[in-house]
Amino acid sequence: MSVIFLVLPLALAIVALAVAAFVWAARRGQYDDLETPAIRAVQDD
């Protein structure tokens, strides 16, 4: 039972870091345009 007192806060901290990383990336515009880079690879310029 004492292991849960160590694992639960550690898991919550990891989840909080993942959410913070996602919010940071979304605010910086990482997910704005997902189609253009894929199309650019097949276009012949």
N, C-alpha and C positions, 0 to 999 in steps of 0.2 A: 504494500500500500504506500510505502514511503517513496517508491520510485515515481509514482504519479505526481508527487509534489515537485519533482525535478523535470519530468518529461513534459508535463502540461505547460508550464511557463515557457520552456524552450520551444515547444511547438507553436505557441501563440506568438512568440517573438519572431520566429521564422515566417509565419503567415503575415505578420505586420510588416516585415521587411519586403515580402513579395508584393503586398498591396501598395506599399510606398513606392516601390520601383515601378509598378504599373502606372500609378498616378503620375509619377515624375515623367515617364516616357510619353504618356498621353498628353500631358501639358506641353511638352517640348515638341509635339507634332510628329512623333514617330509613326503614328497610325493614320495620318491624314490621307495619304494617297498610296493605296496598296496595289493598284492596277498598272500604273504607268511604268514602274521599273520592269515589270514582267513583259510588257509590250515592247519596251525599248530594246530588249535583248533580241527580239526576232525581227525588228525593223531593219531594213537595209539602207543605211545612210551612206 
